[in-house]
Amino acid sequence: MPISLDEFKKLAPKGEKSATVPTEKLLAELKKQGMTTKEVAKLLGVQSGTAYSRLGKLEKIGAVHRGMQGTTSYWAAKPDYVPKPETEKAK
């Protein structure tokens, strides 16, 4: 879908993170309750595929784990997860 040049000028430059919800806040929510990928997407204000990608990266570094109910993925923060220094985080 095309966007206007005014909207384009507001976009983050290539390589610059544009996430509006910090990982710490996302993990805090996932410590309170398990959430579906769709619910996480709504919280983050992104498409489900983008949320799935971010959750997959968090799963890879051991911050979250996934459970399945039928074909639906539920995600929760691992209670024993300790964040690594910034240089070691998943990209």
N, C-alpha and C positions, 0 to 999 in steps of 0.2 A: 504494500500500500504506500503510495507516494506521500511525502510530507512536504510542507512548505519550507522555504529557505530560512524563515524565521525560526521554525521548529528545529531545523538542522543545526543552526548556530547554537542552540541550547544543548546539543548532545555533548557527551563527554568525549574528549579526544581519544583516538585509538590508543589502546594500551592502558588507559586510565580507568580505574574501577568506578562503576556508576551505581553500585548497590546502595539502596536507600535504607536497608535494614542491616545493621552490623551483625556479624556472625554471633557475637556474644548475646545479642537480643534474641536471635533465632534459637540458639541453644537454650536460653532461659525459658522460652516458650515450650521447647521440646522436653524440658525437664519437668514441666508441669503436667503435660499430657501428650499422648501419642497423636500424631496428625497425619492425614493423608497427604500425598503429593499435591493434590488440588488445593487443600487447605493451606499448605505451606506457600504455594504459589499466590494465593489470595493475600496472605500475610505479607509476602515480599513485594506484591504488586507486579508480578511477572507472569509469563506463560508457564504452563505446567512443565514443559520440556526444560525450561531454564531452571525451574525449581528442582527438577529431578537431577539435573547436572550438578547443581550446587550441593544437593544432598548426597549425591554419589561421591563427590570430592570429600565431604565431611565423613562419609562412611569409610573411605579409603584411609584417612588419617586416624580413624578410631574414635571420632567425636560422637557419631550417631550409629544406631543400628536399626535394621528394618525387620518388620514382621509382616506376614501376609495373612489376609483374611479373604479367601477366595482369590480373586485376581487383583485385589486392592492392596497396595503397599501402605503400611503405617510406619512412621518414623518416630523415634524417641532418642533423646540425648542419653549417652552413656553416663551414669552417675560418677564413675571413677575417671572420666576423661580430664586430663590436665593439658591445657594448651601449651604447645611448644613455642619457642622464640619465633618471632616474625620470619626469620630467614628459613625456617624449616617447615612452615605451613604449606599445605597443598596449594598449588596454583591453578 
